[in-house]
C-alpha cells in the first residue's frame, strides 16, 4: 500500500537503525510491525490511518496479535539470517 508517509524515517527501537514508515507497514509480513502505533504516533495519527487503510480482517489480525518475546524474536532473526547465506 502506497501512502504519503512512506519515505518518512525514524529510528527503530527494534532494529536499532533508521527505518521508513513503508518498512514498518510490512515488517510483519502482511501486517504492520506491532510497535508502529507506539513509534509513529508522535508524528501523526497512525492508529486512525491504519484503521482506514487496512481491511477489517487485517486490522483485527493486527490488533489481536501479540508481539514475540525478545528471545524468540532473536532466534527467528538468526534463523532468517542463516537461511539467506
SULWO-V949506 format. One record per pair of residues at least 6 apart in sequence whose C-alpha atoms are under 8 Angstrom apart, sorted by the first residue. I is the first residue (numbers start at 1). J is the second residue. D is the distance in Angstrom with one decimal. If there is no record, write none. Layout:
i = {I	I}
j = {J	J}
d = {D	D}
//
This chain:
i = {2	3	5	5	6	6	6	6	7	7	7	8	8	9	9	9	9	10	10	10	10	11	11	11	12	12	12	24	24	24	25	25	25	25	26	26	27	28	30	31	31	31	32	34	34	34	36	37	37	40	41	50	51}
j = {22	22	21	22	20	21	22	23	20	21	22	20	21	18	19	20	21	18	19	20	21	17	18	19	18	19	39	32	33	36	31	32	33	36	32	33	33	34	58	58	61	62	62	62	66	67	46	46	47	46	47	59	59}
d = {7.8	7.9	6.2	7.4	6.2	4.9	4.4	7.9	5.5	6.4	6.7	5.4	5.8	6.0	5.4	4.5	6.5	5.3	5.8	6.7	7.9	5.3	4.2	6.2	5.7	6.0	7.8	5.7	5.4	6.3	6.7	4.1	6.4	7.6	5.1	6.9	5.2	7.9	8.0	6.8	7.7	6.1	7.1	7.4	7.8	6.3	7.7	5.9	6.0	6.3	7.5	7.4	6.4}
//
